């Protein structure tokens, strides 16, 4: 089992920045992928970004490239999502997720089975 706890959400003005954190515990993450998803009211949960724990391979949704950056700290088992140039449409609950992944060279966007409870991000105009 993997337990995930998000933090760092809040209220920010458009153009501002936030850094979300996800602390993982429960098992060794060496063969895992970690990801961020988000869900706005009335919409489906959507992929934001992912990173492979072992190799640090990253993937970011095209609509967020250049603004969002994912990273991980293997010493503290923490994944981060740095969000810059935030827009009101980025308002959502952001979820951290994890899955076993034996892939090399790429990181999956689907199939995540471990989820955190989410952290609210609100961007005011």
Buried (B, 14 or more C-beta within 10 A) or exposed (E): EBEBBBBBBEEBEEEBEBEBBBBBEEBEBEBBBBBBBBBBEEEEBBBBBBBBBBEEBBBBBEEBEEBBBBBBEEEEBBBBBBBEEBEEEBBBBBBBBBBBBEEEEEBBBEEBEBBBEBBEBBBEE
